[in-house]
């Protein structure tokens, strides 16, 4: 059997297991889940589960890390933008392309993201995703600004915008993603660049 076929089988199996984790977490929360629950929901045997994961905690950790690595990869595109690019998108009333890609990925993984960021999810994941947003998106943008022109301390502003990003993400997921990735990207871009006051028309 070729390596490609083996890799595809592994990817498919791990996806089935993660989907089982997502459904079970939505139903009864992570703490109440057993490996038996996971194998029954995924319709696999315990040997197959332990071939890929040490236990349910390893499954959760790997699932979260996969998401975080992808978001970091998307965030790296922010480094290629300069302030002129941001100004161009602003004048054209367009969101930065990396933001659209960011929300497209969240949409593709919305079931897992909605659960993991929800009341039955992993509270520590919110801290991790905020750190990804701060380091790979917000900080890469505001490090290019002249600090002497800012009215508030840079660290306070970055903390404010980072929390706002997570809040918008959670609201979008919780409300059933009524906006397209493009539309929610534009909303968040305007909130970030124009600020709350201008965004509500004051």
C-alpha positions in Angstrom: 0.0 0.0 0.0 1.4 3.4 -0.9 2.3 6.1 1.6 -0.3 8.4 0.1 -3.1 5.9 0.7 -2.0 5.3 4.2 -1.8 9.0 4.9 -5.3 9.5 3.5 -6.6 6.8 5.8 -4.9 8.3 8.8 -6.3 11.7 8.0 -9.8 10.3 7.5 -9.7 8.3 10.7 -8.5 11.3 12.8 -11.2 13.4 11.3 -13.8 10.9 12.3 -12.4 10.8 15.8 -12.3 14.6 16.1 -15.9 14.8 14.8 -16.9 12.4 17.5 -15.1 14.5 20.1 -16.9 17.6 18.9 -20.3 16.0 19.1 -19.7 14.5 22.5 -18.4 17.8 23.9 -21.4 19.6 22.6 -23.6 17.0 24.3 -22.1 16.5 27.7 -18.8 18.4 28.0 -15.2 17.1 27.8 -14.9 15.9 31.4 -17.7 13.4 31.1 -16.3 11.9 27.9 -14.7 8.5 28.0 -12.5 6.7 25.3 -15.4 4.2 25.0 -17.7 7.1 24.2 -15.3 8.2 21.5 -14.8 4.8 19.9 -18.5 4.1 19.8 -19.4 7.5 18.4 -16.6 7.2 15.8 -17.4 3.5 15.1 -13.8 2.4 15.6 -12.2 0.0 18.0 -10.0 1.0 20.9 -6.9 -0.2 19.2 -7.4 2.3 16.3 -8.0 5.1 18.8 -4.8 4.3 20.7 -2.9 4.1 17.5 -3.3 7.8 17.1 -3.8 9.2 20.6 -2.6 8.4 24.1 -5.9 9.3 25.7 -8.8 11.8 25.4 -6.5 14.6 26.7 -4.0 13.9 23.9 -6.9 14.0 21.4 -8.0 17.4 22.6 -4.5 18.8 22.7 -3.7 17.6 19.1 -7.1 18.9 17.8 -6.4 22.3 19.4 -2.8 22.4 18.2 -3.9 21.7 14.6 -6.2 24.7 14.7 -3.7 27.0 16.3 -0.9 26.1 13.8 -3.2 26.9 10.9 -4.3 30.2 12.3 -0.6 31.1 13.0 0.2 30.2 9.3 -2.6 32.5 8.2 -1.5 35.3 10.6 2.0 35.2 9.0 0.5 36.9 5.9 0.0 39.9 8.1 3.8 40.5 8.1 3.7 41.0 4.4 1.4 44.0 4.7 2.5 47.6 5.4 0.5 50.6 6.5 0.0 51.7 2.9 -1.7 48.3 2.2 -4.0 48.8 5.3 -4.8 52.4 4.1 -5.6 51.0 0.6 -8.0 48.4 1.9 -9.6 51.0 4.1 -10.2 53.5 1.3 -11.6 50.7 -0.9 -13.8 49.5 2.0 -12.3 46.0 1.7 -11.0 43.7 4.4 -7.4 42.6 4.4 -7.2 39.2 2.5 -5.7 37.3 5.4 -8.8 38.2 7.5 -11.0 36.6 4.9 -8.8 33.5 4.9 -8.9 33.5 8.7 -12.7 33.4 8.8 -13.0 30.9 6.0 -10.9 28.5 8.0 -13.1 29.1 11.1 -16.2 28.5 9.0 -14.8 25.2 7.6 -14.1 24.1 11.2 -17.1 25.8 12.8 -18.5 22.8 14.6 -15.3 22.3 16.5 -14.6 26.0 17.0 -18.1 26.7 18.3 -17.8 23.9 20.9 -14.3 24.5 22.0 -14.9 28.2 22.5 -18.3 27.6 24.1 -19.4 26.8 27.7 -18.7 23.1 27.3 -15.4 23.6 25.7 -11.8 24.2 26.9 -11.4 27.5 28.8 -7.7 27.4 28.2 -8.2 27.4 24.5 -9.5 31.0 24.6 -6.2 32.1 26.1 -4.3 30.2 23.4 -6.3 31.6 20.5 -6.0 35.2 22.0 -2.3 34.7 22.1 -2.2 33.7 18.4 -4.3 36.7 17.5 -2.1 39.0 19.5 1.3 37.7 18.3 0.5 36.9 14.7 -2.1 39.4 13.7 -2.5 42.5 15.9 1.1 42.9 17.0 2.3 42.5 13.4 0.1 45.4 12.5 0.6 47.8 15.3 4.3 47.3 15.6 4.5 49.4 12.4 2.8 52.4 13.9 4.5 55.3 15.5 4.0 54.9 19.2 4.4 58.6 19.9 1.3 59.3 17.8 -0.9 56.9 19.9 -3.2 58.3 22.6 -3.1 55.2 24.7 -0.3 52.7 25.6 0.4 50.2 22.9 0.1 47.2 25.2 -3.3 48.3 26.4 -4.5 48.9 22.9 -3.3 45.5 21.7 -5.0 43.8 24.7 -8.3 45.7 23.9 -8.2 44.8 20.1 -7.2 41.2 20.8 -10.2 40.6 23.1 -12.5 42.4 20.7 -11.4 40.0 17.9 -12.2 37.0 20.0 -15.5 38.5 21.0 -16.5 39.0 17.4 -15.4 35.5 16.5 -17.5 34.0 19.3 -20.5 36.1 18.4 -20.3 35.1 14.8 -20.0 31.4 15.5 -22.8 31.5 18.2 -25.2 33.4 15.9 -24.9 30.8 13.2 -22.4 32.6 11.0 -25.1 34.8 9.4 -22.4 36.9 7.7 -20.1 35.4 5.0 -16.4 35.3 5.8 -16.0 38.4 3.6 -18.7 40.3 5.4 -17.5 39.5 9.0 -14.0 40.2 7.9 -15.1 43.7 6.8 -16.9 44.3 10.0 -13.9 43.3 12.1 -11.6 45.3 9.9 -13.7 48.4 10.2 -14.0 48.0 14.0 -10.2 47.6 14.2 -9.2 50.4 11.8 -11.9 52.9 12.4 -12.7 52.1 16.0 -16.1 51.7 17.8 -17.1 55.4 17.6 -16.8 55.7 13.8 -18.2 52.2 13.3 -21.5 53.2 14.9 -21.7 56.4 13.0 -20.7 58.9 15.7 
